[in-house]
Amino acid sequence: MGVFVFLPLVLPLSAWPVARLAENRLHPRTATRLLTAVAVVMAVCSTLCLALLMVVGTAQLPGNPLPDGWSDPEVRAAVPHDEVAGRAAIPALAVVAAACARTLWRHRRVTRRARRALAGVPGPTVAVLPDSAPYAYALPGGRGRIVVSTALLDGLAPAERRALFAHERAHLTARHHRHLLAAHLAARANPFLRPLRTAVVYTAERWADEEAARAVGDRRTVARAIGKAALLSPRTPAPTLAALAATGPVPRRVAALLAPAPAARTWPSAFTAVGLAAWGAAAGALVSAMSSANSAVTLVLILRAATPL
């Protein structure tokens, strides 16, 4: 195993450059998918390595239910600084599990409450609620529903309302809640992935902005709708739910809509800054996967050899 078991814990640092560059230099659709994939791979690998370290640390605790051979000095020698790393991995993995469970629980609680509250509201895809609080968000589940209050609709012009519905419909069609949830879970698993989570939140909104601009046919109308909604709307019920103006730096999104539409490239050229950063992040994710796989296979073989038949 050697030091390879620690690499996935710090390799998310290699994705920081692309997290910033992808926001402005990649098409939002490409950026969202790329950043989400990199974040998920790195989060899974770092969590796996924490689990491997925990196995070694747990085997040293008195009264543990693991086989005695797992605490053999030869097994512990496979992990550098086994006494410190193994024991520290136990509370670290517990914190990761608790944080991820809390994020999932909050997401499911909010979506379930919203579905129950909207059970009697007419409209299969759009729910307009007579509420004095201005809000609008995309509620996933089945075909999904767009939830909007009359207070927000009253503050928008007819063309801006069309932009609002096109924006939220884009969130549902592309299932952006999955990208947001995956990015939030990845950031909970490894704090070094927080810049990627922030970038995914922004690029998912930009993706929906561009889809709304294409559907409405007027980028300035979408920009005005975002600006007005940002002044009127509070936060969404949960950070994993997408909304018109509740997430992402609104001034940057408005400025992007006032500029020409981005080119729909599937992958950036390697001879550009964003291309180098993207390849660097992809290489970091690959090395992270290879390191965690190597560590897992090595530890399994060692434990099998140390366990009496």
N, C-alpha and C positions, 0 to 999 in steps of 0.2 A: 504493500500500500504506500508506504513512505509519505512524502509530502503531498502526493497526488490527492489524498483524501481532503486536504485543506483547500485545494485550488478552487473547487466550485463555490466555496464560501466567499471568495474575493473576486472571482472572474466577472461578476456583474458590473464591476468598475469599467470593464472594457466596452460596455454598452452605453456609457454616459455620453460620449460624443454623438452617437447617432440619435440618441433621445432628443437632443437639442436641434441637430441639423435636419432631422426628418420632419420636424414640425413645419419648417418653412420651405424645404427644397424637394420634398417628395409629394406626390399626390396623396391627399389624406387617406384614401382607401388603401393604398400601398403601405403608407406609414403605419396605419392602425394594425393591419395584419402582420407586418414585419415586427413591430415592437411588441405586440401581444405574444407572438410565437417565441421571440427571444426571451421575454420575461417568464413565460410558462416553463420553457426548457430549463432556464437557469434556476428558477425557484424549485422545480422538482429535483434537480441535481443537488442543490445545496441542502435540501431537506433530507435527501437520501444519505448524503455524507454525514449529516448530523445524526441520523439514525444509526449509521455504522459506528460512529464514535460512541454513541450511547450504549450500544451493545457491549463494547469493551469496558466502558465505565460502569455499567450495571453489573457486569460479571465480577467486579472487584468488591462490590458491596456485600457485607456479611448477611447471610440469610436470604440471598437472592435465589429464585427458583431455577436458575439456569444450570446447565451441567457444570460440574467442577472443572472439567477440562478447559472451559472457556476462560477461566481466570489464570490459566497456565502462563508462566513468564514468557514462553515463546509466542503465545498469542498476543500478549500485551506488547511484545517487542515489535510487532508488525505495525503498530501505530506510534508515531513519534510523540514524545511527551504524553504517554498514555494516561498517566495519573491525573494530570491537569486537564487535558483535552477531553478525556473520557468522562470525567465527573462534571465538567462544565457543560458538556453536551446534553446532559440529562435535563437541567432546568431550561436550557435554551430550546430544546425540542418541545418541552411542555409549554413554553411561552408561544412558540410558533403554532402549535396545535390549538391552543386556546384562542389566539388572535384570529386564525382562519375560521374556527368554529363560530366565533362571535360575528364575523363578517357574513358567513353563510346564514346564520340564524337571523340576523337583522334583515338581510335581503329577503329571505323567505317570509318573515313575519310581516314586512311592509307589503309585499306583493299579495299575500293571502288576505290581509286586512282590506287592501284596496279592492280585490276581486269580490270579497263578501259585501263591501259597501256599494259596489256597482252592480250587484246581482239584479236589482230591480230597475235599473236605469235603462231606458230604451236606447236602441242603437247598437248594432253588432260590432262596429269598429270605432265609433266615436261616442264619447260620453260627455255631454255638456252639462255641467252642474251649476245650478243657481247659487252662487257663492260670492260673497263680498271680497274674498281673498283672491287675488289674481295668481293663477298658476296654470301650468300646462306641462304634461310629461307623457312619455310613452310607457305603457304598462305591458310587460311581456306576458306570455301565456296563451297557448292556442294560436289564433291569428293575431292576438294582441289588440289593445285598445288605446286610443288617444284620449287622455283625460284632460279637459280644459274647463276653466270656470268662465262664467258670463262676465265677471269683472275684467278678466284679461281680454276677452273678445271685444268688450266695449271700448277698450283703450286702443284698439287697432283698426286701421282702415280695412275695407274689404279685400284689397290686394294683399295687405299684410297678413290678413287672416288666412288667405290661401297659402301664403309662404309658411305660416306657422304649421298648418296641417301637412303641407308637403314635407317640412322638416321632421316632424314627429313620425310621419309615415315612413320616411327614409330610415329612421332609427329602428322601426319595427321590421321593415323589410330586410335590412342587413343584420338584424339581431345584435345591435350594438351592446345590449345589456350583457351579452356573453363576453365580449371583449372587456367591458368595464369590470365585470365581476372577476374575470381571470387576472386582470392587471392588479386589482385590489388584493386578491389572494396572494399573488406573487410578491407584492410589496410587504404583505404581512409575513410571508415566509422568509424574506431576506430584505432587510432595510436598505441595502444597496440598490434595490430595484425601484425605489420610490421615484427617481427621475423618470423611469419608463412609465410608471403609473400616471404621473402628471402629464406626460406626453400623450399617452393613449386617451386620456380624458379629453385633451384638446383636439387631437386628430379625429376622434370619433365625432365630435361636434362639427369640425370642419368638413368631414365627409358628408354629414347630413346637410350642412349649409350648401355644399356644391350640388347635391341632389335636389334640394329645394330650388336653387337658382336655375337649374336645368328644367325643372318641372314648371316653374312660374314664368321663366323666360326673361327675368329682369333681376340682375344681381343687386341693384340698388334697393329694390323693394324688400328683398330678403335682409339686406343690411339694416334697413330702417326697422323692420320687424324685430330683429335681434336687439337693436338698441332700445326700442320701446319696451320690449319684454324684460330686458335687463333692469330697467328702471322700475318696473311694476312687480316683477315676480320675486318671491323668496326662493330659498333653496328647494331642491327636490326632496321627497320623503326619505330617500336613501341615495348615497353616492353612486350606487350601481344602476340607478335608473337615469335614463337620458332625458334631457329637456332642452328647450330652445335656447335659454339664456342663463341657466342655473349653473352651468359648468363651463370651464374654459375661460381664458382671458378675452372678454367681450371686445375691447378695443382692437386687439389683434385680429379677431375674426371679422369684424366690420371692415378693417383695412384690407384684409385678404379678399373680401367680396367686392370691394371697390376697385381692386386690381383685376387684370385679365385672369381668366380661368386657368388653373394649373394644367400642365401637360400630363396626360394619363400614361405615365411610364410604369411598366411592371417592375423594373429593377434599374437602379441608377447606374450610370457608367462608372467603371472603376477608376477613371482618370479625373474624377471630381472629388471634392471634399466629402460630400455626403456619400458617394460611392465607397470611398475608403473607409468611412465610419461604418457603413452598412456591412461591408465585408469583414471589418474588424469585429463587429458585434456577432456576425454569423460564425466567425472563427472562434470567438470566445464561447459561444453556445456549444459549438462542436467539441472544443477542448473540455468544457465542463461536462458534457455528456460522456466523453471518453474517459475522463478522470474518475467520474462517479461509477461508471460501469467497471473499470479496472479495479477500483477499490472494493466494489461489491463482490466481484468474482473472486478476488484475492482473499477477502475475509471469509467468504463461504468455504473456499477450499481449506483455509487454515482451520476454521472451526470444525469442519468435517474430519480433518486429520486429528484434531485434538479431542474429539468426542469418541469415547469408547463405544464399540458396537455391542 
